[in-house]
Amino acid sequence: MSTGELLSIEPQELEFAFELKKQISCSMQLKNRTNNHVAYKVKTTNPKKYCVRPNMGIVLPHSTFDVIVTMQSQKEAPLDMQCKDRFLLQSAVASPGATAKDITPELFNKESGNQVEECRLNVNYAPPQPPSPVREGSEEGSSPRASISDNETINPTESAVRIPSLALFKHLDLGFIERFETRDTRAHISKLTDEKNSAIQQSNKLHQELELLRRQGNKSRGDGFPFIYVFIIGLLILGALLGYLMK
């Protein structure tokens, strides 16, 4: 940590995990330990290579502020991973309540009698973090005839022909798949479609016939009550006549 009377800066070096053709960022923290508003401004020896956001601003009293430095993607790696770029951070006391709009070049001019501090930061390149290891191969005890995955290769020593799973065709377009269809395949698909439609029609027909039988059964049960009533009355009358004749 670089400690000054106005701002303390951490870290003292800007470290980038260098990687070709990739933007890389790091941050530096500015800490204001004073009771004043402190203005800062960041400069670099290679402005086309780096982007500083924000490159100037106000750090409030007894507060911290993070500045993000982004290195543009590089096509070539430097020799021995050594970097000669430098950064300069200037800080000066600003008026109370000042904002970034109030910062002027004269504020960092020592000849004007302003209290100005400067801190120089080196740039260091670090190798990128290696990727986490990925387990390869199948687990012990797994079947050697497991289904084919996207990246699996067929063992040339196998004598039996293995049918690839549908996962192998998930990236193929429809036109490519249609070129594999033969006339027999299309005829078989058409036959299955006709059988499916016929089965649906037979199912609908059976459903209609069952509904008709159900309605006829309900009607027969509804008409059966008057017939039984007449039959009972007839038996009563016949019994009465027989009783009268036997007297």
Backbone hydrogen bonds, N-H to C=O, Kabsch-Sander energy under -0.5 kcal/mol:
donor,donor_aa,acceptor,acceptor_aa,energy
2,S,9,I,-2.8
3,T,1,M,-0.6
4,G,2,S,-0.6
4,G,7,L,-1.0
8,S,31,K,-2.1
9,I,2,S,-2.8
10,E,29,Q,-1.7
14,L,122,N,-2.8
15,E,13,E,-0.7
16,F,124,N,-2.5
18,F,16,F,-1.7
18,F,126,A,-1.5
21,K,74,Q,-3.0
22,K,19,E,-0.8
24,I,71,M,-1.8
26,C,69,V,-2.3
28,M,67,V,-2.3
29,Q,10,E,-3.4
30,L,65,F,-3.5
31,K,8,S,-2.3
32,N,63,S,-3.0
33,R,6,L,-0.7
33,R,31,K,-0.7
37,H,94,A,-0.6
38,V,36,N,-0.5
38,V,59,V,-2.1
39,A,37,H,-0.5
39,A,92,A,-3.0
40,Y,57,G,-2.3
41,K,90,Q,-2.2
42,V,55,N,-2.9
43,K,88,L,-2.9
45,T,86,R,-2.1
49,K,46,N,-1.3
50,Y,46,N,-1.1
51,C,70,T,-2.4
53,R,68,I,-2.6
55,N,52,V,-0.6
57,G,40,Y,-1.6
59,V,38,V,-3.2
60,L,58,I,-0.6
62,H,34,T,-0.9
63,S,32,N,-0.6
63,S,60,L,-1.1
65,F,30,L,-2.5
67,V,28,M,-2.6
68,I,53,R,-2.4
69,V,26,C,-3.1
70,T,51,C,-2.9
70,T,68,I,-0.5
71,M,24,I,-3.6
72,Q,49,K,-2.8
81,M,78,P,-1.7
82,Q,79,L,-1.7
87,F,121,L,-2.5
88,L,43,K,-2.9
89,L,119,C,-3.0
90,Q,41,K,-2.9
90,Q,88,L,-0.6
91,S,117,E,-2.5
92,A,39,A,-2.4
93,V,115,Q,-1.0
94,A,37,H,-3.5
98,A,95,S,-1.8
102,D,99,T,-1.5
103,I,100,A,-1.2
107,L,104,T,-1.4
108,F,105,P,-1.2
109,N,106,E,-1.4
110,K,108,F,-0.7
112,S,109,N,-1.0
113,G,110,K,-2.0
114,N,109,N,-1.0
116,V,114,N,-1.0
117,E,91,S,-2.8
119,C,89,L,-2.0
121,L,87,F,-3.0
122,N,12,Q,-0.7
123,V,85,D,-0.9
124,N,14,L,-3.0
125,Y,81,M,-0.6
126,A,16,F,-3.1
142,S,139,E,-1.6
146,A,143,S,-1.0
152,E,149,S,-0.7
158,E,155,N,-1.5
168,L,165,S,-1.4
169,F,166,L,-1.3
170,K,167,A,-1.0
172,L,169,F,-1.3
177,I,173,D,-1.6
178,E,174,L,-2.4
179,R,175,G,-1.0
180,F,177,I,-1.8
181,E,178,E,-1.2
186,R,182,T,-2.3
187,A,183,R,-2.5
188,H,184,D,-2.5
189,I,185,T,-2.4
190,S,186,R,-2.3
191,K,187,A,-2.3
192,L,188,H,-2.4
193,T,189,I,-2.1
194,D,190,S,-2.3
195,E,191,K,-2.6
196,K,192,L,-2.1
197,N,193,T,-2.3
198,S,194,D,-2.6
199,A,195,E,-2.4
200,I,196,K,-2.0
201,Q,197,N,-2.1
202,Q,198,S,-2.5
203,S,199,A,-2.2
204,N,200,I,-2.3
205,K,201,Q,-2.3
206,L,202,Q,-2.5
207,H,203,S,-2.1
208,Q,204,N,-2.1
209,E,205,K,-2.3
210,L,206,L,-2.5
211,E,207,H,-2.0
212,L,208,Q,-2.1
213,L,209,E,-2.4
214,R,210,L,-2.2
215,R,211,E,-2.0
216,Q,212,L,-2.4
217,G,213,L,-2.3
218,N,214,R,-2.0
219,K,215,R,-2.1
220,S,216,Q,-2.3
221,R,217,G,-2.0
222,G,218,N,-1.7
223,D,219,K,-2.2
224,G,220,S,-1.1
225,F,221,R,-0.5
227,F,223,D,-0.8
228,I,224,G,-1.8
229,Y,225,F,-1.9
230,V,226,P,-2.3
231,F,227,F,-2.2
232,I,228,I,-2.3
233,I,229,Y,-2.0
234,G,230,V,-2.4
235,L,231,F,-1.9
236,L,232,I,-2.1
237,I,233,I,-2.2
238,L,234,G,-2.7
239,G,235,L,-2.3
240,A,236,L,-2.0
241,L,237,I,-2.2
242,L,238,L,-2.3
243,G,239,G,-2.0
244,Y,240,A,-1.8
245,L,241,L,-2.5
246,M,242,L,-2.0
247,K,243,G,-0.6
247,K,244,Y,-0.7
